[in-house]
Amino acid sequence: MTYTITVQPSGRSYEAEPNETLLTAGIRQGIGLPYGCKDGACGSCKCKKISGTVTMGPHQDKALSEAEAAEGYVLTCCGTATSDVVLESRQVTHAGAFPIKKMPARVAQLERLSHDVMHVKLQLPANDTLQYHAGQYIEFTLRDGARRSYSMANAPHTLVESGSPMVDLHIRHMPGGKFTDHVFSAMKEKEILRVEGPYGSFYLRDESPKPIILLASGTGFAPIKAIIEHMQFMGITRPTTLYWGGRRPHDVYMDAWIKARATEMPHLRYVPVISDALPEDHWRGRTGFVHRAVLEDFADLSGHQVYACGAPIVVNSARADYISQAALPEEEFYADAFTTEADKSSP
């Protein structure tokens, strides 16, 4: 027996198996529900349940509180239907979303962008083209079955510029991390990895004319970079302000690249924000929390779209503050919280 899941206000529907999460069933059938970690840790997939019954699997309180659950909210990444269900979600993608593919990928280049960020360029099969939206991510499948997710840092149109399909990833070293320790100590060019994608609902909504706030912390800049490349390629000239935050100046590891794009794109403004600069950094720019810098410049976000990517604390704080303090419409906040394995296992 299957259950019918209907998503409002789009009216799109799909079928879910009894032991299949709402999100997995949607992805399988090309229904683009919003999501991030897929592990009940980030809350990006939170939707309002209008009707029906859903059984929730293990998840973190920070992703879905008891009060939110009492109001009818569910996490589609760990909720399974026990009847037909109607959900409310305004971020459902159009029909015909790009298919998810599994493929081998060869490490073509390794380059340190900073002391703890590696640029990994992957060569993909030429006969099985990966299609994706700028802002989406791929997953590595490790030998023990574990998965690690990283956003593409280049726009789709750049895939074949070098003659064969290439995707760029920005991977931050997490000491003790199963995958990132390998990337920074043992990974070699020509190594073969298994990848799957594209995943994620984080991408630019081209149809809107609204001004854009891009908010990045750390390697959350990777999908933002892809979005900027996409905007430049497509000739999108909506007023756009990028706020990129780091603890120290070296954390904004492609500062020169952004400044070069800003000279080519008059509608793009760039604001780096450093939270913990030391005297020897000689930092003379903006300081403090990056999401607060936006509120210092934009008291009213009611007519904007915000695209936020990075650490969960930054994304969640931005979402709460922009909606409550600057009148940002909730449906105009698009996000991808970079949850680490530590984030997923924390209380």
C-alpha positions, 0 to 999 in steps of 0.5 A: 500500500502506498500513500498520496502526498500532496504539496500545497500551494503547488498542488503537486502530488506523489506516492510514498511507501509505508517505510519511506520518508516523505523526502526520499519519496519526493526526491525519487519522483522529482518533487523538489521539497526543501532539504539540507542534511537529510538526517534530522539535524538542520531543519531545512526540510521542515514543513507544515502538515495540513492533514494526515498522519506522519510518524517522526523518526529520530531528529534533533530538537533544534531542527524540530522543537516540541512546540513546532511539532505540536503546531503540526510541523514535520521534518520530511527527511525523517517523517513517514506517512501512515495515511494520505498527507497534505503538506504546505511548502512553497519551495517545490521545484517545477516538474522535470527536476534534474535526475539524480545520477550515480557515477565515478569521479576522478580527482583531477586537481588538488589546490589549497585555498587556505590552510584548511580549505582544499579546492578539489576538482573532479572529472566526471564521465563525458558520456553521462552528463551531470545536470544541476542548478548552481547551488546544489550539491553532490554526495560522496559514497565512502567504502563503508557506505557513509556519505559526505555532501559538498556543494558544487562551487562552479556554475553548470555552464562551466562543466565543459569549459576544459573539454571534459566535465569538471566540478569544483568543490571547496572542502574544509578540513575537520580534524579527525573527520573520516573523509576530510583527513583523507583529503588533506593527507592522502588524496592523490590526483587520479584517485577514483571516487563514487558520487551521486547527485544533484541534491538540494533545494538551494538555488537562485529563483531566476523568475523573481525581480527582487534584490538579493542578499547572499550570505555565506560563512566559511565554505558556505561560499562554494554554492554562492560562488556558483550562483554568482557565476550563473548570474554573470553568465545569464546576464542577471542584473538584480541588485545583489549584496554578498556578505561573506563571514569568517573568523580571520581574514584568511577565511574569506579565501577567495577575496580577490576572486569576488573583488574581480567579479564585482568590477565586472558586475556593477550590480554586485556589492561585496561585504567581507565580515570578520568576527575574530581578527587579531592585531597582526591581521591589520583588518580594517573592514567590517567586524562582528557576526556576518548575519548581523551586518546585513541587519545593520545595512538593511533594516527592511528586507520585506522586498528582498530574497535571502540566500544563506549558506554555511554553519547552522548557527549562522543560517538559523540565526539569520532566518530567525532575525531577518523574519522577526526584525526585518520583515523578510517573508519566510518563503523568501529565505533560501538556505543550505546549512552545512551540517558536519557529522558532529552537528548531526550527532550533537544533542 
